[in-house]
């Protein structure tokens, strides 16, 4: 059977026992350190991917991916929706009227953003219907002046279903009593909760009721769009701007929430860089164990040289041995990391239930999210193997420089 000399001897050296047990311990520690570093890196990145997914689902599920605004009030929003839905990548469209004002209830006042929506169409662009805490989104019937509040806003005002609240708009109206702010009484018919900042800032009313409050009867400001890929919002917006002409303009989520996702991605990058030092430390252990092994094997190296082995062969022998150690550490680390990443949510829930520790109540999710991405696993494994291979170069080069006469002089 054909066996490459360097590979055969390198594998034999890896499996053979050394006379110095300390070297074996250092080698084992090197492999274990590499395994733990890879596993921790995979687990942490999976958790960060999970938080990014939840942010994208919950926050950007409530925030519009892309909006098309009319420079003048839009009379036929369905015709506009039909036009924008022809653009590739646009998944849904719904009309809107936005109002800013204050909500009062029994002397308590809170500022808020009011979205006038059409409940059936809103489900195509928002997840609010899936996160109703109480009541129904369909209760926003035109002309009945009903309102759906965020959970935080409802708690701040102390309102429940059926309570009356007063919406006050900053626009002034002329009346016999003079200049007065515009206001209207609404009935709370629903409360939504997505565990995000919008719970304390946002309320929904019927689009026709909002249009009346804004004195835009039977018109809307534009349509909100949901995209297949929200990160394509600037490109799709630019294309729609060119298609629709000067009568419309577009805005997308990157202008209002782009900094949030940039911060998360930067944090993920920095965390990857910092945790990579764990793998680097394990690689230094590989260097130390290989240097000690070369020192112990000086006589064997000399014998191989006298039998005709070239310095390149000797170097490849120890490169094979170090690479096998790195391969073992990386392989077991990947398996452990995948196991932890796929079960970290259950582990977090077990810790909370066992020790009665509510670790995630302060966050917008009440559990530890995790999303394993195979691309991350491949990159981490490749980096670990590259670092491990690089760690074998110096000890292997040093082994190739051993002189047979010097090594055998005192044997």
Buried (B, 14 or more C-beta within 10 A) or exposed (E): EEEEBBBBBBBEBBEEEBEEEEBBEBBBBBBBBBBBBBBBBBBBBBBBBBBBBBBBBBBBBBBBBBBBBBEEBBEEBEEBBEBBBEBEBBBBBBBBBBBEBBBBBEEEEBEBEBBBBBBEBBBBBBBBBEBBBBBEBBBBEBEEBBBBBBBBBBBBBEBEBEBEBBBBBEEEEEEEEEEEEBBBEBBBBBBBBBBBBBBBBBBBBBBBBBBBBBEBEEBBBBBBBBBEEBEBBBEBBEBBBEEBEEEBBBBBBBEEBEEBBEEBEEEBEEBBEEBBEBBBEBBEBBBBBBBBBBBBBBBBBBBBBEEEBEBEBBBBBBBBBBBBBBBBBBBBBBBBBBEBBBEBBEEBBEEBEEEEEEEBEEBBBEBBBBBBBEEBBEBBBEBBBEBBBBBBBBBBBBBBEBEBEEBBEEE
